[in-house]
Amino acid sequence: MVLNPAFTGLAVLIWLASGAPALSARVGIPAESRRDLVTTIQMRPRESLRAALIRGGLGGDEANLAADALANDFDTVNPHPGLELRLTITPGTASGPRLASLGLTPRDGDHLDLIRGLDGVPRLRRTESPVFVAPTLTRGLIHGSLYLSIVEAGVDINMAAQVVRLFGRRLDLTRDVESGDRFRLVFDQHRRGDGQALDSGDLLYADVTTRSGNARLYRFQPEGSRGEQWVDGADGAAAPALLRTPVDGAHLTSAFGLRIHPLLGFTRMHEGVDFGASLGAPVLAAGDGVIEEARWSGGYGRWLKIRHSAALETGYGHLSAWGAGMVPGARVRQGQVVAFVGASGLATGPHLHYEVFEEGRRIDPRSASALMHPVRTVAQDPNFRARRAEIDAAVSMLAAACAAPGLIASSLSGRCIG
């Protein structure tokens, strides 16, 4: 009898399918153990890839095999914490659990898949991941210091310093901002198709909500301008040219005017304001300028003076130390750390003595109307108003997606921090 080749092939396939359990039993592999297990684990701080794979259920030899196969394309010794590893493991083999595949997307690389072939050899496959720009919302409660609260929310320290510098021109960080107030920051981040962030992003929008209201800042580049500006969302209200509080997380302890000197015991003019702060707290340049003095100055102790214009200077006293490179002639930017709080000279404890000079005359830093400048031109630009509307809509959508990720079907869901 001659068998039809097609029928014979089909019969063999059916026999193999139906006979697989018996065959597996014959070689000592229980049928129920042949099903691959798929699991996802995250890399822990200071954990090697080998250690993570063993934690995921593999034996030492299998973990070494995978680590060796990836060694030329990926840092297997110090992967970044939080990296997700997708493991497919075949349990119950004679030599123990066996890696069928491993998938991961390094922070600065394409997606990698390590797949074991029929010959048992793991082979690496690289898949280019599409990159796109997407907004990310970071939000949080303020606890004492605005700067430290932003850093605790996971924001890069340089970005946190930028936010403090921007709001320092619009808010009195010692009186306007209190514990329990809220902040929101929106960044443009480069992300892969799986949503993984590739960078910390560029700040697009920031707001601080206090008991007295809401301060909003928008990044905007006017038409014909070479650089971007930060525009107040309050339709161009005037903003101070100098930081109102040149030390973050401080509180006012002594105002400008007549007072009884705490050490000398008699009444005399206090020609600046004092901010109580912890020893070593960073002192910020109140504005762009040039270091004019960095020296010991009697009762002021370690003293720093910055010239901002032909008519405007600021002084900082009782310092514990000057910042690196703070010598006469050095240029500084607003918000740059120029010194550190101390108790040098005639001081009862750590604090910053802050003075403002207008044409050589000391004036009250907290009520000097001469330090205001208008920003209405950009704020009333129709292009800015359109840009502000776009950003407001994006912020509202992000906030809604973050508040109810399970209810709102949005590609923005999951891009929330805090």
Buried (B, 14 or more C-beta within 10 A) or exposed (E): EEEEEEEEEEEEEEEEEEEEBEEBEEEEBEEEEBEEBEEEBEBBEEBBBBBBBBBBBBBEEBBBBBBEBBEEBBBBEEBEEEBEBBBBBBBBBEEEBBBBBBBBBBBEBEBBBBBBEEEEEBEBEEEEBEEEEBBBBBBBEBEBBBBBBBBBBEBBEEBBBBBBBBBBBBBBBBBBBEEEBBBBBBBBBBBBEEEBBBEBBEBBBBBBBBEEEEBBBBBBBBEEEEEEBBBBBBEBBBBBBBBBBBBBBBBBBBBBEEEEEEEEEEEEEBBBBBBBBEEEBBBBBBBBBBBBBBEEBEBBBBBBBBBBEEEBBBBBBBBBBBBEEBEEEBEBEBBBBBBBBBBBBBBEEBBBBBBBBBEEEBBBBBEBEEBEEEBEEBBEBEEBEEBBEEBBEBBEBBBBBBEEBEEEEBEBBEBBBB
